[in-house]
Amino acid sequence: MKKIIYLISAILILSCSDSEEELPLNNPTEFTFEYNIHESLPSDWISEFYVIMKNLDDLIPIKATNYFYELPIYAWNSNVDKPYRSKIGDASGASISGNGGAVNDKYMVLEIPNDEFIYNYMHRYSVIDHEYFHVYQMSLSKNFFDGNIELKWMSEGGAASFESLYIQQYYSYNYFKVDQNRVDISVINNPEIFEKFSTSNMVDSNYSSSVFMFLALVKELQKKGSTESEAFQLVLKDFWLRDPTNSNWKTIFLEVFDISVDQFYSTLKGYTNSIETVLPSESLKLESIFN
Ligand SMILES: [Zn+2]
């Protein structure tokens, strides 16, 4: 009797497996973006948005993980009143939002200020690169996804440097020099305040100060023998792959960069707080960083 039951179960399992497509996958293999791109946006911006997403997918495709495998994107022009309120409430500005910690409950917000279209600000495009880079960071580091590491000058300095490298390469526009040049003197005198948002918001206009520190670290890594591309790979990718937290990031920093955080902060005293002194080369290609 038992044998017959086993046999029947086996047949049932076999027959089920033929129509399995609708069962949820336990280990999704592909990361999916869901696009909610509002008609209030200019059509040329919408076309460029998809071009940028394609370029980024070629450059740094997002790998699905068991905690992060899909992301809705909500984009609209600030001149309309929050058209996705029923989905994301009063979320505004540009961010990756959602309740930290829960599996796969995040979404990307891209509310583009209407002035950016009127005055052709490069930020209307660079913000796409910036937020995409945060998605990439989250896919590399579950602790970053979960909000277990703040380290603003590395996380925001990294995303803001990435967006500038993209704009430099694709639009021949030096976003570092023009839009990230308000570097505060605190980067020299008091760099540790840039580890937290709360202690540095007043002195980090468009993340200029965080970008300065990030680029200074790249310069220091080059002095230690890395090529420029290798140095950027260490700070944009390898560090996050080690999945740092607020409590162990200084150890990981030392292991990945072979320089302690204190040493690095001391070397900043040899710089002046000018973005011009740490600019990457204009010929640098993102493909050489993420090869
Ligand atoms: Zn950011």
Residues whose N, C-alpha, C, O or C-beta is under 5 A from the ligand:
A	BS01	ZN	E156 A159
